[in-house]
Amino acid sequence: MLIMLIDVCSEEQISSMSLLVFMKLATCLINVPDDVCCKFVSMALRKLVMAVNESALSEMFSVSKDWFDSDKETVRYLALKVFAEFSQYFRDTKLSSSKLIEISCSVMLSLSQSGLMETKPENIISASIEFITLLLEPSKLEVFRNVVCSGQYITKFGEVLVSCLNCSSSKDLQLCSLFLDKLLSSGDAALVDKFNEAFDGGFETICRILCIQLGVKRFDQRVSEQALKNLAVLMIGLKTNAFTQITYRLEKMCWKEVVRYHDQAFRRLDLDDMCRKFMPIIYREIKRKSVKNTEELYELAMEVAVLFKSKLVKSSILTGYHFVKKNRLRRRKSEGRMPKQWLCLIQLGKL
């Protein structure tokens, strides 16, 4: 109902009552237990932020900042949830950009405090990481570079990330893994390198922690999938010794599952999925399509391919795969010569 009213009313009408509506919606973000209702509240809040004028928007920012400066943890948590909503649909104006930088600096300053993991509640840290992850979206990436990656914040944030990855909370693990996924998917190599150099051990340390996550007794499928997805990307950039150590850890993890957890195959299935992610890289080298087309890379790729062939499939199965592949290629060639109308009839079973 509120969303419909925002659509119908003019900017002046909405702005005149925006602060009261904003405060009511903001409190609902943390008080509504139902996830579906919470999504509708978030939608209404974003709609409100986009519909008001600059003056009303500035007023809402100021109220949120006052909440974040409060001594009460519940009020600070509320401010972080509101910050996340602001960042989702912030407007490309000088006011919005400056305010986004301002609240980003406040969040990073809060995470940079000494004894953070011992003194801050878990929900405050989780909400802070969730907000910073939103800054990795393309429209806000410049804010991430200027604020999060500045020298005074990035080292401390790296330490917080490692600490959260080491904790037993499933929610924190998922948030940190999602942050890594967003960072690696940003397409900014310089940004990834800077983050790698920000703390001791860099991505090598994170890879070891991700391996530990996969080996825990209380297995979480979602955490495992995200961890393996990040490992598949991070391991490519590791040095040879570190890469060997991580693969050894993964091998031991699979053997442990075989010996101790007879009724489980989660880790082995996920690891097979991870190996599948490496296959395009190996295939590229075999076909000599890589930019760095060296004989050494080609020979290594062929050795790996032969190893997979000998370990994973029998010759009879491989022959069957070749037969299926040839049939597919033959069908594609024949379909390529046919008019589109004929192809439609074939698919409908009329020819």
Secondary structure, DSSP 8 states (H G I E B T S, - for coil): -HHHHHHHS-HHHHHHTHHHHHHHHHHHHHH---HHHHHHHHHHHHHHHHHS-HHHHHHHHHHHHHHHT-S-HHHHHHHHHHHHHHHHT--SSHHHHHHHHHHHHHHHHHHTSTTHHHHS-HHHHHHHHHHHHHTTSGGGHHHIIIIITSHHHHHHHHHHHHHHHHSS-HHHHHHHHHHHHHHHHS--HHHHHHHHTSSTTHHHHHHHHHHHHHH-SS--HHHHHHHHHHHHHHGGGS-HHHHHHHHHHHHHHHHHHHHH-TT--HHHHHHHHHHHHHHHHHHHHHTT-SSS--HHHHHHHHHHHHHHHHHH--HHHHHHHHHHHHHHHHHHHHHHHS-HHHHHHHHTT--
